[in-house]
Amino acid sequence: MVKLNIDTGVEEFEINGGEAAGGGVLRFNPSDPNVYNRFFEARDRLIEMDQEIGERQQALRDETASDEDKAAAFLKVLREYDVKIKSLLSEVFGPENDFDRILGGRHQWRAGRDEPAGGADPHHRSRRQARH
């Protein structure tokens, strides 16, 4: 049998120090225009998610539940959107890229744009301000 090797252009990108450092490896063909088409299509979905999470965060703030219950509910919302975002990234870069594994299980949603419902992390704002 004759073997045929085709260069598909797939490259590997070490993310956050790679697997040895708790990160991962992203594999895709950077010259494939379909990746970029999927990326721009995903942008609109990300904008929609951003709006949704803002609305859900405001709804949680308006509830009469305790701050602790609001914080717990908001953390559940963040987890839901983290799963959605990582799934969307896998759609963009290919299903062989498990972004939960690639990102070492780290959460990717920037909840710090507003204060978390109920003040889930009272130190978050001061850390963010220190970075800027």
CORBELRA-V873073 format. One record per backbone hydrogen bond with DSSP energy under -0.5 kcal/mol. NH is the residue of the N-H (numbers start at 0). CO is the residue of the C=O. If there is no record, write none. Layout:
# CORBELRA-V873073
nh->NH co->CO
nh->NH co->CO
This chain:
# CORBELRA-V873073
nh->5 co->3
nh->7 co->5
nh->10 co->27
nh->12 co->25
nh->14 co->23
nh->17 co->14
nh->20 co->17
nh->21 co->18
nh->22 co->17
nh->23 co->14
nh->25 co->12
nh->27 co->10
nh->29 co->27
nh->31 co->28
nh->32 co->30
nh->34 co->31
nh->35 co->31
nh->36 co->32
nh->37 co->33
nh->38 co->34
nh->39 co->35
nh->40 co->36
nh->41 co->37
nh->42 co->38
nh->43 co->39
nh->44 co->40
nh->45 co->41
nh->46 co->42
nh->47 co->43
nh->48 co->44
nh->49 co->45
nh->50 co->46
nh->51 co->47
nh->52 co->48
nh->53 co->49
nh->54 co->50
nh->55 co->51
nh->56 co->52
nh->57 co->53
nh->58 co->54
nh->59 co->55
nh->60 co->56
nh->61 co->57
nh->62 co->58
nh->62 co->59
nh->69 co->65
nh->70 co->66
nh->71 co->67
nh->72 co->68
nh->73 co->69
nh->74 co->70
nh->75 co->71
nh->76 co->72
nh->77 co->73
nh->78 co->74
nh->79 co->75
nh->80 co->76
nh->81 co->77
nh->82 co->78
nh->83 co->79
nh->84 co->80
nh->85 co->81
nh->86 co->82
nh->87 co->83
nh->88 co->84
nh->89 co->85
nh->90 co->86
nh->91 co->87
nh->92 co->88
nh->93 co->89
nh->96 co->93
nh->97 co->95
nh->98 co->96
nh->101 co->97
nh->102 co->98
nh->103 co->100
nh->104 co->99
nh->105 co->102
nh->110 co->108
nh->112 co->109
nh->113 co->110
nh->118 co->115
nh->123 co->120
nh->126 co->122
nh->127 co->123
nh->128 co->124
nh->129 co->125
nh->130 co->126
nh->130 co->127
nh->131 co->127
